[in-house]
Amino acid sequence: MIYLKNAEQLQCMRKSGALLYEVLCHLREAIKPGMSTTELDVYAEQLIRKHKAIPSFLDYQGYPASICASVNDEVVHGIPADDVILQEGDVLSVDCGLILDGWQADSAFTVGVGKISAEAQQLIDVTEQCFFKGARAAINGAHIGDIGYAVQQHAESFGYGVIRDLTGHGIGRNMHEDPSIPNFGRPGHGVRLRAGMTIAVEPMIAMGDYSVSQLDDGWTIVTDDGSICSHYEHTMAINEKGLPELLTFPGYVLTEEAE
């Protein structure tokens, strides 16, 4: 079931989204070679709880941390660990969620650790571009397939693989709500988008093939060919005007002209 949010509920989600934006800005600044992913996880939980919010991921279906920290060929759900030490040249994806006053926010970014290759930086940049192309398609009256098509076309124009086994999702009082938001699709197909819908759009783009597998830890997803992967996500709403508004990027409403 898809839950449409009213103006008051959207305002609550703007508040949770703004807090997560602040948390992720601090996390991005903290990343450096030589630190463990556990250090980053501890810092994230401290920042979230400081503002009387709750880490969404911690204990969610048994997940043991407040962030997902996925390195290089890890697509998503990498578990922070003391012995995972970030190295110069690594590509790190950080996914984080929080609950503020009962409302969820979910967002992710990918960065290079120290100096990275030009090829890796291009992947990161294109993944972010994929998000904005997909998000711009999320207007009142459009379809879920329009989002996925926009993401897929841009990623594949660079020869990249669009991960198919994992999708974005609806979000609200629950972390995962209907509908699913694939990063591939056909224009005009799928659920019709309506004002009041709140969704998390999250392209996961691999430098190589899109095939993935889950590790024995029951969480970490990796590319089968060992190619690096990039992840970019925002919680967003189709707002009262029928336009895509990024809730985890405060004040950012997308239009046809905006990039």
C-alpha positions as a printed Julia matrix, in Angstrom:
259×3 Matrix{Float64}:
  0.0     0.0     0.0
  1.23    3.49   -0.89
  0.79    6.11    1.81
  0.29    9.67    0.61
  1.52   12.31    3.06
 -0.36   15.5     3.83
  1.24   18.94    4.25
  1.85   18.46    7.97
  3.44   15.05    7.46
  5.65   16.34    4.65
  6.86   19.07    6.97
  7.82   16.42    9.54
  9.76   14.54    6.87
 11.52   17.75    5.85
 12.79   18.04    9.43
 14.1    14.48    9.56
 15.64   14.92    6.12
 17.36   18.16    7.1
 18.9    16.47   10.13
 20.2    13.56    8.06
 21.69   16.01    5.56
 23.6    17.62    8.43
 24.8    14.24    9.73
 26.06   13.15    6.31
 27.88   16.44    5.78
 29.83   15.77    8.99
 30.52   12.16    7.98
 31.79   13.2     4.56
 34.22   15.64    6.16
 35.51   12.98    8.58
 36.5    10.38    5.97
 40.27    9.99    5.58
 42.85    7.29    4.92
 43.79    5.25    7.97
 40.45    5.39    9.78
 38.32    2.32   10.33
 34.74    2.1     9.16
 33.78    1.42   12.79
 35.06    4.89   13.69
 32.75    6.39   11.09
 29.83    4.34   12.37
 30.37    5.42   15.98
 30.56    9.05   14.89
 27.31    8.71   12.92
 25.43    7.29   15.89
 26.73   10.05   18.15
 25.58   12.73   15.73
 22.14   11.18   15.33
 21.48   10.67   19.04
 22.81   14.14   19.89
 19.72   15.5    18.14
 17.3    13.11   19.89
 16.88   11.01   16.76
 17.24    7.24   16.34
 19.55    5.44   13.89
 17.2     3.68   11.45
 19.62    0.95   10.44
 20.77   -0.18   13.89
 19.04   -3.51   14.66
 16.84   -3.18   11.56
 16.16   -6.82   10.66
 19.26   -7.64   12.69
 21.67   -5.2    11.02
 24.43   -4.45   13.57
 25.4    -0.83   12.8
 24.1     2.7    12.25
 25.57    3.09    8.76
 26.42    0.9     5.81
 30.04    1.42    4.76
 30.7    -0.27    1.42
 34.23   -0.22   -0.01
 35.22   -0.61   -3.69
 33.39   -3.67   -5.08
 30.88   -3.66   -2.21
 27.63   -2.31   -3.59
 25.61   -1.79   -0.4
 25.16   -3.05    3.16
 28.85   -3.23    4.01
 29.09   -3.76    7.77
 31.48   -1.37    9.58
 34.38   -3.19   11.26
 37.5    -2.39   13.25
 39.67   -4.21   10.73
 38.28   -2.41    7.67
 40.81    0.41    7.39
 40.26    2.95    4.64
 43.18    3.19    2.23
 44.26    5.96   -0.12
 42.48    5.35   -3.42
 39.51    3.43   -2.0
 35.98    4.22   -3.1
 33.61    4.37   -0.11
 29.81    4.41   -0.18
 28.08    5.53    3.02
 24.38    4.87    3.51
 22.6     6.17    6.61
 19.09    6.61    7.95
 17.46    8.15   10.99
 14.08    8.52   12.64
 13.04   11.91   14.03
  9.69   12.18   15.79
  8.57    8.97   14.1
  9.53    9.94   10.55
 12.28    8.29    8.51
 15.0     9.78    6.32
 17.43    7.78    4.18
 20.36    9.01    2.1
 23.69    7.8     0.68
 26.79    9.18   -1.0
 30.02    7.82   -2.46
 33.42    9.48   -2.14
 37.03    8.75   -2.89
 39.35    8.21    0.06
 42.25   10.57   -0.5
 43.33   10.68   -4.14
 41.52    8.27   -6.46
 41.78    7.41  -10.13
 40.08    9.51  -12.79
 38.03    6.46  -13.79
 36.72    6.02  -10.24
 35.88    9.7    -9.94
 33.95    9.57  -13.19
 31.89    6.66  -11.87
 31.06    8.62   -8.72
 30.12   11.71  -10.73
 27.97    9.79  -13.21
 26.12    7.99  -10.41
 25.19   11.34   -8.88
 24.1    12.59  -12.31
 21.97    9.45  -12.68
 20.18   10.3    -9.46
 19.3    13.81  -10.56
 18.11   12.64  -13.97
 15.89   10.05  -12.32
 14.67   12.42   -9.62
 13.75   15.06  -12.18
 11.38   12.54  -13.79
  9.48   12.1   -10.5
  6.66   14.57  -11.12
  2.95   14.27  -10.48
  1.39   12.09  -13.19
  4.63   10.43  -14.32
  5.41    6.75  -13.72
  7.97    4.77  -11.76
  9.35    3.52  -15.07
 10.22    7.09  -16.06
 12.62    7.34  -13.12
 14.35    4.05  -13.86
 14.58    4.77  -17.58
 16.31    8.1   -16.96
 18.84    6.49  -14.6
 19.51    3.55  -16.89
 19.98    5.56  -20.06
 22.54    7.86  -18.51
 24.53    5.11  -16.79
 24.61    2.82  -19.81
 25.73    5.66  -22.08
 29.04    5.42  -20.18
 29.14    1.63  -20.43
 28.31    1.13  -16.75
 26.16   -1.6   -15.23
 22.93   -0.63  -13.47
 22.37   -2.89  -10.47
 19.04   -4.66  -10.95
 18.72   -6.81   -7.82
 18.38   -3.79   -5.51
 15.99   -0.86   -5.77
 14.86    2.36   -4.18
 11.67    2.38   -2.16
  8.82    4.28   -0.63
  9.53    5.77    2.8
  7.64    7.48    5.6
  6.96    6.17    9.06
  8.62    2.97    7.87
 12.04    2.71    6.24
 10.71    0.58    3.4
  7.23    1.25    2.05
  5.61    0.73   -1.33
  6.44    1.25   -4.13
  9.79   -0.19   -5.18
 11.84    2.19   -7.36
 14.05    0.24   -9.82
 16.97    1.98  -11.5
 15.93    0.65  -14.89
 12.6     0.64  -16.67
 10.38    1.75  -19.51
  8.83    5.21  -19.82
  5.13    5.32  -19.01
  5.16    2.0   -17.15
  4.7     1.17  -13.49
  2.92    2.96  -10.66
  1.71    6.46  -11.44
  3.31    9.11   -9.24
  1.1    11.43   -7.22
  1.58   14.48   -5.03
  2.17   13.35   -1.45
  4.27   10.31   -2.37
  7.61   10.08   -0.59
 10.31    7.86   -2.06
 14.01    7.09   -1.83
 15.68    7.09   -5.25
 19.09    5.43   -5.11
 21.1     4.54   -8.21
 23.71    1.84   -7.63
 26.05    1.86  -10.6
 28.94   -0.54  -11.28
 31.94    0.15  -13.47
 31.51   -3.34  -14.91
 28.65   -5.82  -15.06
 25.5    -5.46  -12.96
 25.51   -9.01  -11.54
 25.89   -9.15   -7.75
 26.07  -11.65   -4.89
 25.65  -11.57   -1.12
 28.58  -12.42    1.15
 28.42  -14.96    3.95
 27.81  -12.22    6.52
 24.23  -12.14    5.25
 24.34   -8.45    4.38
 27.17   -7.23    2.16
 26.38   -7.17   -1.56
 29.36   -7.25   -3.97
 29.78   -7.13   -7.73
 30.46  -10.57   -9.2
 33.2    -9.27  -11.49
 34.97   -7.32   -8.73
 34.34   -3.94  -10.35
 33.9    -0.93   -8.12
 30.43    0.43   -7.47
 28.97    3.8    -6.57
 25.75    4.62   -4.68
 23.86    7.9    -4.39
 20.5     8.4    -2.66
 18.1    11.02   -1.38
 14.71   10.8     0.27
 12.35   12.92   -1.8
  8.7    13.88   -2.13
  6.39   14.75   -4.96
  5.36   17.92   -3.18
  2.13   19.92   -3.01
  2.93   21.49   -6.4
  3.58   18.09   -7.97
  7.33   18.71   -8.2
 10.2    16.51   -6.98
 11.57   17.92   -3.71
 14.69   16.5    -2.08
 13.95   16.09    1.62
 17.53   15.09    2.47
 18.9    18.06    0.52
 16.99   20.89    2.22
 15.32   23.41   -0.03
 16.17   21.63   -3.29
 13.14   21.4    -5.57
 13.89   20.05   -9.02
 12.62   21.68  -12.2
 13.31   20.95  -15.85
 15.9    23.73  -15.9
 17.73   22.75  -12.68
 20.72   20.41  -12.74
